[in-house]
């Protein structure tokens, strides 16, 4: 009688162990691997009828746009609305490609705040590469999403203790040209889409910023290594001399306009000959400019924060950021000088891209790109040129083939505004609707703090 | 009975004992999962991309509850109520008694870690190569060894109520200063130094490296520090055991 019971007990342990082992193996086998990402199906689509359409290059005064499953399928004055899709009346409104901010730094809520202002794509000029690796894997999907897409430099190229190392994010630094190829390879392995270099050397007299910089040879070596790997190399400069040197080293673009003096003919000519672009980031210069405004007038960022088309959609932190005056009176940032440089560069045939450098002091994600557009027009771009600088131009420069234009096959990142921003640039803020991947985005409003 | 059978039987008894106090076992299991669900899923920022980061650090956090509360403070309680004396007069080798505690601690940690992965994968959208999932599980499970040893040191060195206080303090320090809840780089500089003294920080860095994140320092470096902490805690357990039973 005892034998079967003891045999049963003897086998119970191993049987349990085997079952647990099998269960564990099954569990680990079921865990998602790269490629298993769940993507929600794209939104079915819609038809927008009789709107003015800025397609990224030019203006169609009256056109119909058909969006299906996250992509634009037809654009034109004679397009018929296919049955089964909801129709939106666009009369008196202008449809724009979702805007691209060509200079931001994102963490936390940045990408959601950005989308809240119709900015559907950002070019991140330095932030923690970790979150980017995660986002990068789902970036190509057409699933509806509540945040802007990001293309990123990841960590920036700078010297030990140099600009970019002061924010807490670990930055692998370099000091010699020989380190450049391995440094660039490491960034590309981390998921960097392009490479950003900080170049802030002191002058021969020892003047310049109080932190170390890459030397000229190392800056040039990083550019060469990046371009040898078919990627874009962009450079942060703040002074005319280094801007010139970066262009001579073959930089694809400068991601600030220098601020120490107005651009000279030599710089304009060099930038034009090398076909380099400049992202002036006038919004951040306006934010840092310590010059007091004319009596009775608000400072530039305060004016943006007070704009009734902008204010309700700013988070309390964003409002505070725009309203706080610059903390230092010593900085050399002068909006007038920068505007004059952009005027010279643009008149000289240098391509300008729109970027805000949000969320630096005096700027806010999303909102400040609209400010940047206004400042670019003040610097002499036509409204249509300014809109190109925030849509098709950055897309073309950074190889983003699926966005920046309203054309069949393009990702349906769209912005519908009241009025006509192709004649009055400030109309970009009168946002009526935003679509990301063809799905309507619910804009978030934030009540005023009591 | 050979030692292994004995260890297995003793660990089984520990395991059953824990489950017979569900009011004790369940919070230990649920706390890390609830925290993860709150911060990585419910309050997740669109486009924040933090679900994988938090999974790596909360996997280390998962070992703290079982190690410190269930088996650290628990052993102090056993000493006070005389259960330990009873064990000592039985013919049970000391390493088997302590080893069984550690094994059962590993079991608890394993359960939390598996539930955490399920939550991260199917609610948080975390995706990792198969090898990374497995390697991460090994690190998260092995985190229970140094943490369990630390729990034993506390349990053997302090009386029941003092052990609870010390455990709470250790728990918070290891979780917060180790960067398991908030990334260390968000702390002011003077606070970041404390992280280096926390074994949890080195375990978290190892886990983050396995999820493909760039980390400060090297993987062998962090692994060596963790091994050092483990040896030191093991030595401290031996000392505390002798002092507790002279």
Contacts between the chains, C-beta under 8 A, distances in Angstrom:
chain1	res1	chain2	res2	distance
A	24	B	114	7.9
A	27	B	114	6.5
A	27	B	117	7.8
A	27	B	118	7.7
A	28	B	130	7.0
A	28	B	133	5.9
A	28	B	134	6.2
A	28	B	137	7.4
A	29	B	130	7.8
A	31	B	117	6.2
A	31	B	121	5.2
A	31	B	128	7.3
A	31	B	130	7.4
A	31	B	133	4.9
A	32	B	121	5.2
A	32	B	122	7.9
A	32	B	126	7.4
A	32	B	127	4.7
A	32	B	128	7.8
A	33	B	127	6.5
A	33	B	128	7.0
A	33	B	129	5.8
A	33	B	130	5.6
A	34	B	127	5.5
A	34	B	128	7.6
A	34	B	129	6.3
A	35	B	127	8.0
A	36	B	127	6.1
A	37	B	125	7.0
A	37	B	127	5.5
A	38	B	125	6.6
A	106	B	47	7.7
A	108	B	45	6.1
A	108	B	48	6.5
A	109	B	45	4.8
A	109	B	46	8.0
A	109	B	48	7.2
A	110	B	47	7.5
A	111	B	46	6.8
A	111	B	47	3.3
A	111	B	48	7.7
A	112	B	45	6.1
A	112	B	46	4.5
A	112	B	47	5.8
A	115	B	46	8.0
A	129	B	213	8.0
A	129	B	214	6.0
A	130	B	49	7.3
A	130	B	53	6.1
A	130	B	208	7.7
A	130	B	213	4.5
A	130	B	214	7.0
A	131	B	48	6.3
A	131	B	49	3.1
A	131	B	50	6.3
A	131	B	53	7.3
A	132	B	49	6.9
A	133	B	49	7.7
A	133	B	212	6.0
A	133	B	213	7.5
A	134	B	49	3.8
A	134	B	50	7.9
A	134	B	51	7.3
A	134	B	52	5.6
A	135	B	47	6.3
A	135	B	49	4.9
A	137	B	127	6.7
A	138	B	125	8.0
A	145	B	46	6.8
A	145	B	47	7.4
A	146	B	46	3.7
A	146	B	47	7.4
A	147	B	45	7.9
A	147	B	46	4.0
A	147	B	47	2.8
A	148	B	47	6.9
A	150	B	47	7.3
A	155	B	214	7.6
A	168	B	185	4.4
A	168	B	186	6.7
A	169	B	185	6.3
A	170	B	185	6.9
A	170	B	214	6.7
A	170	B	215	7.8
A	170	B	216	5.1
A	172	B	214	7.5
A	190	B	214	5.8
